[in-house]
Amino acid sequence: MNIQLQHELNDALTAVLGDMQQAVDQLVRVLEAERAALDTANNEALDHAGARKQALMQRLEQLDAERQLLSREQPALADALEPVWARIVQSLRHSHLLNQRNGSAVNQRLSQVRQALAVLTGHAGESELYGRSGELHASLRSQVLAAA
């Protein structure tokens, strides 16, 4: 491989790792914003965070594919950049924990909403009102609780 091409591959791998670290840092900030939106029940901010999180995850997948390709072309450089990659992996682990925390908050709120719906429909203590795909169980529809 000629020196110019090797230098370009080295620069490209270094740039990809830098872009990955920036994307992971942005992901952490988005996950923190998502948590704040959950805590304040800010649906608009929650929607924005969810869309941004999805876009960043797609970006990270693209960058990782590039990283893998460049690492195969330049294994010695990939080894030299292992500490950079290790920091990215650590940041990804942290973002995974933040995402799990947010998911737990969503599941807790969902459970509370289901309980409230069960009380309102007169089916407290019965099975879920909604199925896994979000459809309302026909046997659990609202009923008249009183008439005047």
The 8 nearest C-alpha neighbors of each residue, nearest first, counted from 0:
[[1, 2, 5, 4, 3, 6, 72, 8],
 [0, 2, 4, 3, 5, 6, 7, 8],
 [1, 3, 5, 4, 6, 0, 7, 8],
 [4, 2, 6, 5, 1, 7, 0, 8],
 [5, 3, 7, 6, 2, 1, 8, 0],
 [4, 6, 2, 8, 7, 3, 9, 1],
 [5, 7, 9, 3, 4, 8, 2, 10],
 [8, 6, 4, 10, 9, 5, 11, 3],
 [9, 7, 11, 5, 10, 6, 12, 4],
 [8, 10, 6, 12, 7, 11, 5, 13],
 [11, 9, 7, 13, 8, 12, 14, 6],
 [10, 12, 8, 14, 9, 13, 7, 15],
 [13, 11, 15, 9, 14, 10, 69, 8],
 [12, 14, 10, 16, 11, 15, 9, 17],
 [15, 13, 17, 11, 12, 16, 10, 18],
 [16, 14, 18, 12, 17, 13, 19, 11],
 [15, 17, 19, 13, 18, 14, 20, 12],
 [16, 18, 14, 20, 15, 19, 13, 21],
 [17, 19, 15, 21, 16, 20, 14, 22],
 [20, 18, 16, 22, 17, 21, 15, 23],
 [19, 21, 23, 17, 22, 18, 87, 24],
 [20, 22, 24, 18, 19, 23, 25, 17],
 [23, 21, 25, 19, 24, 20, 26, 18],
 [22, 24, 26, 20, 25, 21, 19, 27],
 [23, 25, 21, 27, 26, 22, 20, 28],
 [26, 24, 22, 28, 23, 27, 29, 21],
 [27, 25, 23, 29, 24, 28, 22, 30],
 [26, 28, 30, 24, 25, 29, 94, 31],
 [29, 27, 31, 25, 26, 30, 32, 24],
 [30, 28, 32, 26, 31, 27, 48, 33],
 [31, 29, 33, 27, 32, 28, 26, 34],
 [30, 32, 28, 34, 33, 29, 27, 35],
 [33, 31, 29, 35, 34, 30, 36, 28],
 [32, 34, 30, 36, 31, 48, 35, 45],
 [35, 33, 37, 31, 36, 32, 101, 38],
 [34, 36, 32, 38, 37, 33, 39, 31],
 [37, 35, 41, 33, 39, 45, 34, 38],
 [38, 36, 34, 40, 35, 39, 33, 41],
 [37, 39, 35, 36, 40, 34, 41, 33],
 [38, 40, 36, 41, 37, 35, 34, 42],
 [41, 39, 37, 36, 38, 42, 45, 35],
 [42, 40, 36, 39, 44, 43, 45, 37],
 [43, 41, 45, 44, 40, 46, 36, 37],
 [42, 44, 46, 45, 41, 47, 36, 48],
 [45, 43, 47, 46, 41, 42, 36, 48],
 [44, 46, 42, 48, 36, 43, 47, 33],
 [47, 45, 49, 43, 44, 48, 42, 50],
 [46, 48, 44, 50, 45, 49, 51, 43],
 [49, 47, 51, 45, 33, 46, 50, 29],
 [48, 50, 52, 46, 47, 51, 45, 53],
 [49, 51, 53, 47, 52, 48, 46, 54],
 [50, 52, 48, 54, 53, 49, 47, 55],
 [53, 51, 49, 55, 50, 54, 48, 56],
 [52, 54, 56, 50, 51, 55, 49, 57],
 [55, 53, 51, 57, 56, 52, 58, 50],
 [56, 54, 58, 52, 57, 53, 59, 51],
 [55, 57, 59, 53, 58, 54, 52, 60],
 [58, 56, 60, 54, 55, 59, 53, 61],
 [57, 59, 55, 61, 56, 60, 62, 54],
 [60, 58, 62, 56, 61, 57, 63, 55],
 [59, 61, 57, 63, 58, 62, 56, 64],
 [62, 60, 58, 64, 59, 63, 57, 65],
 [63, 61, 59, 65, 64, 60, 66, 58],
 [62, 64, 66, 60, 65, 61, 59, 67],
 [63, 65, 67, 61, 62, 66, 68, 60],
 [64, 66, 62, 68, 63, 67, 69, 61],
 [67, 65, 63, 69, 64, 68, 70, 62],
 [66, 68, 70, 64, 65, 69, 63, 71],
 [67, 69, 65, 71, 66, 70, 64, 72],
 [70, 68, 72, 66, 71, 67, 12, 73],
 [71, 69, 73, 67, 77, 74, 72, 68],
 [70, 72, 68, 69, 73, 74, 67, 77],
 [71, 73, 69, 70, 74, 68, 8, 67],
 [72, 74, 70, 76, 71, 75, 69, 77],
 [75, 73, 77, 70, 76, 71, 78, 72],
 [76, 74, 78, 77, 73, 79, 70, 80],
 [75, 77, 79, 78, 73, 74, 80, 9],
 [78, 76, 74, 80, 70, 75, 79, 73],
 [79, 77, 81, 75, 76, 80, 74, 70],
 [78, 80, 76, 77, 81, 75, 82, 74],
 [79, 81, 77, 83, 78, 82, 76, 84],
 [80, 82, 84, 78, 83, 79, 85, 77],
 [83, 81, 85, 84, 80, 86, 79, 78],
 [84, 82, 86, 80, 81, 85, 87, 16],
 [83, 85, 81, 87, 82, 86, 88, 80],
 [84, 86, 82, 88, 87, 83, 81, 89],
 [87, 85, 89, 83, 84, 88, 90, 82],
 [86, 88, 84, 90, 85, 89, 20, 91],
 [87, 89, 91, 85, 90, 86, 92, 84],
 [88, 90, 86, 92, 91, 87, 85, 93],
 [91, 89, 93, 87, 92, 88, 86, 94],
 [90, 92, 88, 94, 93, 89, 95, 87],
 [93, 91, 95, 89, 90, 94, 88, 96],
 [92, 94, 90, 96, 91, 95, 97, 89],
 [95, 93, 97, 91, 96, 92, 27, 98],
 [94, 96, 92, 98, 93, 97, 91, 99],
 [97, 95, 99, 93, 98, 94, 100, 92],
 [98, 96, 94, 100, 99, 95, 101, 93],
 [97, 99, 95, 101, 100, 96, 102, 94],
 [98, 100, 102, 96, 101, 97, 103, 95],
 [101, 99, 97, 103, 98, 102, 96, 104],
 [102, 100, 98, 104, 103, 99, 34, 97],
 [103, 101, 99, 105, 104, 100, 98, 106],
 [102, 104, 106, 100, 101, 105, 107, 99],
 [103, 105, 101, 107, 102, 106, 108, 100],
 [104, 106, 102, 108, 103, 107, 109, 101],
 [107, 105, 109, 103, 108, 104, 102, 110],
 [106, 108, 104, 110, 109, 105, 103, 111],
 [109, 107, 111, 105, 110, 106, 112, 104],
 [110, 108, 106, 112, 111, 107, 105, 113],
 [109, 111, 113, 107, 108, 112, 106, 114],
 [110, 112, 108, 114, 109, 113, 115, 107],
 [113, 111, 115, 109, 114, 110, 116, 108],
 [114, 112, 116, 110, 111, 115, 117, 109],
 [113, 115, 117, 111, 112, 116, 110, 118],
 [114, 116, 112, 118, 117, 113, 119, 111],
 [117, 115, 119, 113, 118, 114, 120, 112],
 [118, 116, 123, 122, 114, 120, 115, 119],
 [117, 119, 123, 121, 115, 116, 120, 122],
 [120, 118, 116, 117, 121, 115, 122, 141],
 [121, 119, 141, 117, 118, 122, 116, 142],
 [122, 120, 118, 119, 123, 117, 142, 141],
 [123, 121, 117, 120, 125, 118, 124, 139],
 [122, 124, 117, 118, 125, 121, 114, 120],
 [123, 125, 122, 126, 117, 114, 118, 127],
 [126, 124, 123, 122, 127, 117, 128, 139],
 [125, 127, 128, 124, 122, 123, 117, 129],
 [126, 128, 129, 125, 130, 113, 117, 136],
 [129, 127, 136, 135, 139, 126, 130, 113],
 [130, 128, 135, 133, 134, 127, 136, 131],
 [129, 131, 133, 134, 132, 135, 136, 128],
 [130, 132, 133, 129, 134, 127, 135, 128],
 [133, 131, 130, 134, 129, 135, 136, 128],
 [134, 132, 130, 129, 131, 135, 128, 136],
 [135, 133, 129, 130, 132, 136, 131, 128],
 [134, 136, 129, 128, 137, 133, 130, 139],
 [135, 137, 139, 138, 128, 129, 134, 130],
 [138, 136, 139, 140, 135, 134, 128, 129],
 [137, 139, 136, 140, 135, 128, 141, 122],
 [138, 140, 137, 136, 128, 141, 122, 120],
 [141, 139, 137, 138, 142, 120, 136, 135],
 [142, 140, 120, 139, 143, 121, 119, 144],
 [141, 143, 144, 120, 140, 121, 139, 145],
 [142, 144, 145, 141, 146, 120, 121, 140],
 [143, 145, 142, 146, 121, 120, 141, 119],
 [146, 144, 143, 147, 142, 121, 120, 141],
 [147, 145, 144, 143, 142, 141, 121, 120],
 [146, 145, 144, 143, 142, 141, 119, 121]]
